[in-house]
């Protein structure tokens, strides 16, 4: 009763605390639960790339100037396994700087007096921008990620060895944005932002079929995505300064979040509000999406990585309803003639015919049993 176990690093590691004073233990547990509550409320609105960047940013930004140099950006890309060579990342960084001039807050700081060529006095020349802010870093990461995916989505005859910026518009997420919200007034340039009314009409009602949603729901959605934006670059409508706009990057973050659920929120909250409520949950199980896990026991590749019992805890805590156990005969236990116990084989779990490590079948069952008892 005095032990407090904290799972961290994706439930792969634990920190065990022995707190004998009951009041102190309750205070620690209450504080941790409050932190988790706030974290779980905010994190679904943040993309995985943005979340990783937040964790890594302060490790990489050693000079604490709130900006990232080319070398620091390369370290970030290595930490998040972006999948491009150092040379390609450096080229992308340089190209991004060329097309993104200094923003208004940096202009004065980077304007330095220099002696002009005629030696008649001083003139001002803006120093070349060499670093990125958090928001600019996120934009560049998104651009690189889209460039990586684009050739994979093209027909083989159209695939090129080099990645062009034009192919970025072929990713499914951006296609959805363009198809829903259309182009700007010139009918050539895709929209960069949309209003809550457009989100409501074109996305929530027309695309998602959430007929019970309201304009207030769309406004709340857009404002929530703005509230968790670390860059604090809230974009407002030029026609109405009180109206917050949704950016393409924020729209993508919402698509990949748990708030863009496959289930109709109105139906889950009140099944009587929809006309199909009676038979909605009576269809064959094959017609429903089920959260499953493949090679649950592995912590890495399926050739030589480590198998872990804690991987099952992670899958269960993430909501998986189907776990995989590749069962094999383990080492045999010798027979004990005195106790009349025959030789037995304790089953083990691992990726057969590979170099992956083995874990006990029994230990996995114990983990699942403990989880089910704690979460009936």
C-alpha positions in Angstrom: 0.0 0.0 0.0 3.0 2.3 0.3 4.2 1.6 -3.3 3.5 4.1 -6.1 4.5 2.9 -9.6 4.9 5.5 -12.4 4.9 4.2 -16.0 6.9 6.4 -18.4 8.6 6.4 -21.8 5.5 4.9 -23.4 4.9 2.4 -20.6 8.2 0.8 -21.4 9.9 1.9 -18.1 8.7 2.3 -14.6 9.6 4.4 -11.6 8.7 2.8 -8.2 8.3 5.1 -5.2 7.9 3.9 -1.6 5.9 6.6 0.3 5.0 5.4 3.8 3.1 8.5 4.9 -0.4 8.0 3.6 -1.2 11.7 3.2 2.0 12.4 1.3 1.3 9.4 -0.9 -2.2 10.7 -1.7 -0.8 14.1 -2.4 1.7 12.7 -4.9 -0.9 10.6 -6.6 -3.4 13.5 -6.8 -0.7 15.7 -8.3 0.2 13.2 -11.0 -3.4 12.5 -11.8 -4.0 16.3 -12.3 -1.0 16.5 -14.6 -2.2 13.6 -16.6 -5.7 15.1 -16.8 -4.4 18.3 -18.3 -2.0 16.5 -20.6 -4.7 14.1 -21.9 -7.0 17.0 -22.6 -4.4 18.9 -24.7 -2.3 16.2 -26.4 -5.0 14.9 -28.8 -5.0 18.3 -30.6 -1.2 18.0 -31.2 0.3 16.1 -34.1 2.9 13.4 -33.3 5.6 15.5 -35.0 4.7 18.6 -33.0 4.7 16.6 -29.8 8.1 15.1 -30.5 9.4 18.5 -31.3 8.2 20.0 -28.0 10.1 17.2 -26.2 13.3 17.6 -28.2 13.3 21.4 -28.6 14.9 22.3 -25.3 17.5 19.6 -25.6 18.6 20.8 -28.9 18.3 24.6 -28.4 21.4 24.8 -26.2 21.9 28.6 -26.5 18.2 29.1 -25.4 17.6 31.8 -28.0 14.2 30.2 -29.0 15.5 29.6 -32.5 17.0 26.6 -34.3 20.1 26.7 -36.5 20.8 24.3 -39.4 22.9 22.0 -37.3 20.3 22.0 -34.5 17.6 21.2 -37.0 19.6 18.3 -38.3 19.8 16.9 -34.8 16.0 17.3 -34.5 15.4 15.3 -37.7 17.8 12.6 -36.5 15.9 12.4 -33.1 12.5 12.0 -34.8 13.8 9.5 -37.5 12.6 11.7 -40.3 14.1 9.5 -43.0 16.2 11.9 -45.0 20.0 12.2 -45.4 21.8 15.1 -43.7 22.6 16.6 -47.0 18.9 16.6 -48.1 17.9 18.1 -44.7 20.5 20.8 -45.1 19.2 21.6 -48.6 15.6 21.7 -47.4 16.6 24.1 -44.6 18.4 26.4 -47.0 15.5 26.4 -49.5 13.1 27.2 -46.7 15.1 30.2 -45.6 15.2 31.5 -49.1 11.4 31.5 -49.4 10.6 32.7 -45.9 11.9 36.2 -45.2 12.4 37.6 -41.7 9.1 38.1 -39.9 8.2 41.5 -38.5 9.5 40.8 -35.0 13.0 40.0 -36.2 13.5 42.8 -38.7 15.0 45.4 -36.3 17.3 42.9 -34.6 18.8 41.8 -37.9 19.3 45.2 -39.4 22.9 46.2 -38.9 24.8 49.4 -39.9 27.5 48.9 -42.5 29.8 51.3 -44.4 28.6 51.7 -47.9 30.8 51.2 -51.0 31.3 54.9 -51.6 32.6 55.4 -48.0 30.3 58.4 -47.7 28.4 57.2 -44.7 26.5 54.3 -43.2 23.7 52.4 -44.8 21.6 49.6 -43.3 21.8 46.0 -44.6 19.7 43.2 -43.2 21.7 40.3 -41.9 20.8 36.9 -43.6 18.4 34.8 -41.6 20.0 31.6 -40.5 17.7 30.2 -37.8 14.1 29.2 -37.5 11.4 29.8 -34.9 9.3 27.0 -33.5 6.5 27.7 -35.9 8.8 27.9 -38.9 10.5 24.7 -37.8 7.1 23.0 -37.7 6.3 24.3 -41.2 9.5 22.9 -42.6 9.1 19.5 -40.9 5.6 19.3 -42.4 6.9 20.2 -45.8 9.7 17.6 -45.7 7.3 14.9 -44.5 4.9 15.7 -47.4 7.8 15.5 -49.8 8.7 12.1 -48.4 5.2 10.7 -48.8 4.4 12.3 -52.2 6.5 10.0 -54.5 5.0 7.0 -52.7 1.5 8.2 -53.7 2.4 8.8 -57.4 2.2 6.1 -60.2 5.5 4.4 -60.7 5.9 6.1 -64.1 5.7 9.5 -62.5 8.1 8.9 -59.6 11.2 10.9 -59.7 14.6 10.6 -58.0 14.3 14.1 -56.6 11.5 15.4 -54.5 9.9 18.6 -55.8 7.9 21.0 -53.8 5.0 20.7 -56.2 4.4 17.1 -55.2 3.6 18.1 -51.6 0.0 18.9 -52.7 -0.6 15.2 -53.5 -0.8 13.9 -50.0 -4.2 12.7 -48.9 -4.5 15.1 -46.1 -3.9 18.1 -48.3 -6.1 16.7 -51.0 -8.9 16.6 -48.5 -8.2 20.2 -47.5 -8.3 21.4 -51.2 -11.4 19.3 -52.0 -13.3 20.6 -49.1 -12.4 24.3 -49.0 -11.4 24.9 -52.7 -9.1 27.7 -53.9 -8.6 31.3 -53.3 -10.3 34.0 -55.4 -7.8 33.5 -58.2 -8.9 29.9 -58.5 -5.2 28.8 -58.7 -3.8 29.2 -55.2 -5.1 26.8 -52.5 -6.5 28.4 -49.4 -4.1 28.7 -46.5 -6.8 29.4 -43.9 -10.6 28.8 -43.5 -13.2 30.3 -41.2 -15.2 28.3 -38.6 -18.3 28.6 -40.8 -16.4 26.8 -43.6 -15.3 24.2 -41.2 -18.8 23.7 -40.0 -20.5 23.6 -43.4 -17.9 21.8 -45.5 -16.2 19.5 -43.0 -18.5 18.7 -40.0 -21.8 18.6 -41.9 -20.9 17.8 -45.5 -17.9 15.5 -45.0 -18.4 14.1 -41.5 -22.2 13.9 -41.7 -22.4 15.4 -38.2 -25.8 16.8 -38.7 -26.3 17.8 -35.1 -23.2 19.9 -35.0 -23.5 23.7 -34.8 -21.4 26.7 -35.7 -20.5 27.0 -32.1 -19.0 23.5 -32.2 -16.8 24.6 -35.2 -15.7 27.8 -33.4 -14.8 25.8 -30.3 -12.8 23.4 -32.4 -10.8 26.1 -34.1 -10.2 28.0 -30.9 -9.1 24.8 -29.2 -6.5 24.1 -31.9 -5.2 27.6 -31.6 -5.0 27.4 -27.8 -2.5 24.5 -28.0 -0.3 26.1 -30.7 3.1 26.7 -29.1 3.9 29.3 -31.7 1.2 31.6 -30.4 0.6 32.8 -34.0 -3.2 33.1 -33.8 -4.5 34.0 -37.3 -7.7 36.1 -37.4 -10.0 37.0 -40.2 -9.2 40.4 -41.8 -13.0 41.0 -42.1 -13.7 40.2 -38.5 -10.9 40.5 -36.0 -12.8 38.4 -33.4 -13.0 35.4 -35.8 -10.1 32.9 -35.5 -9.1 31.1 -38.6 -8.0 27.5 -39.0 -4.7 26.8 -40.8 -3.9 23.8 -43.0 -1.4 22.4 -40.5 -3.9 22.7 -37.6 -6.5 20.9 -39.8 -4.1 18.1 -40.3 -3.4 17.9 -36.5 -7.1 17.5 -35.9 -7.5 14.8 -38.6 -4.8 12.7 -36.8 -6.2 13.3 -33.3 -8.6 11.2 -31.2 -11.1 14.0 -31.5 -11.6 13.1 -35.1 -13.2 9.8 -34.0 -14.7 7.3 -36.4 -17.8 7.3 -34.2 -20.5 9.9 -34.3 -20.2 11.8 -31.0 -23.9 12.6 -30.9 -24.7 8.9 -31.3 -22.3 7.9 -28.5 -23.6 10.5 -26.1 -27.3 10.0 -26.9 -28.2 7.0 -29.2 -31.8 8.3 -29.5 -30.8 11.4 -31.3 -30.2 9.8 -34.7 -32.5 8.0 -37.0 -30.3 5.0 -37.4 -29.8 4.5 -33.7 -31.8 1.3 -33.5 -29.5 -0.8 -35.7 -26.3 1.1 -35.5 -24.6 -1.4 -33.1 -26.3 -4.5 -34.5 -24.3 -5.0 -37.7 -21.8 -7.8 -38.2 -18.5 -7.3 -36.3 -16.6 -7.3 -39.6 -18.2 -3.9 -40.4 -16.7 -2.2 -37.4 -13.2 -0.8 -36.8 -11.4 -2.7 -34.0 -8.2 -1.4 -32.4 -5.7 -4.2 -32.9 -2.0 -4.8 -32.4 0.5 -6.7 -34.6 3.6 -8.3 -33.1 2.5 -6.8 -29.8 5.5 -8.2 -27.9 8.2 -6.5 -30.0 9.9 -3.2 -29.1 11.6 -2.8 -32.5 12.1 -4.6 -35.8 10.9 -8.2 -36.2 14.3 -9.7 -36.9 16.5 -9.0 -33.9 14.7 -6.6 -31.5 13.8 -7.2 -27.9 10.5 -8.8 -26.8 8.9 -7.2 -23.8 6.0 -8.0 -21.5 5.6 -4.2 -20.9 4.7 -3.9 -24.6 1.4 -5.6 -23.7 0.8 -3.1 -21.0 1.4 -0.3 -23.5 -1.0 -1.8 -26.1 -3.7 -2.3 -23.5 -3.4 1.2 -22.1 -3.6 2.6 -25.6 -6.9 0.8 -26.1 -6.0 -2.2 -28.1 -8.7 -4.9 -28.0 -6.8 -7.6 -29.9 -3.3 -8.7 -28.9 -0.9 -11.0 -30.8 1.0 -13.8 -29.0 3.3 -15.9 -31.2 3.6 -19.0 -29.0 6.4 -21.6 -29.2 7.6 -24.4 -27.1 10.1 -23.3 -24.5 12.9 -25.1 -22.8 11.6 -28.3 -21.2 11.5 -28.7 -17.4 13.1 -32.0 -16.3 10.9 -34.7 -14.9 10.9 -35.3 -11.1 10.3 -38.9 -10.4 10.1 -38.4 -6.6 7.2 -35.9 -6.9 5.8 -37.8 -9.9 6.0 -34.7 -12.1 6.4 -35.3 -15.8 8.7 -33.3 -18.1 6.9 -30.1 -19.4 7.4 -27.4 -21.9 6.8 -23.9 -20.7 5.5 -21.9 -23.7 7.4 -18.7 -24.8 6.5 -15.9 -27.1 8.8 -14.5 -29.8 9.0 -14.0 -33.5 9.8 -17.5 -34.6 13.0 -18.4 -36.6 14.5 -14.9 -35.9 16.9 -13.5 -33.4 14.2 -11.7 -31.3 14.4 -12.4 -27.6 11.9 -14.6 -25.8 9.5 -13.9 -23.0 7.3 -16.1 -20.9 3.8 -16.8 -22.1 2.7 -17.0 -18.5 4.0 -13.5 -17.7 1.9 -12.1 -20.5 -1.2 -13.7 -19.2 -0.5 -12.2 -15.8 -0.2 -8.7 -17.3 -3.5 -9.1 -19.1 -5.2 -10.4 -16.0 -3.9 -7.5 -13.9 -5.1 -5.0 -16.5 -8.6 -6.6 -16.8 -9.0 -6.6 -13.0 -7.9 -3.0 -12.7 -10.1 -1.9 -15.7 -13.2 -4.1 -15.7 
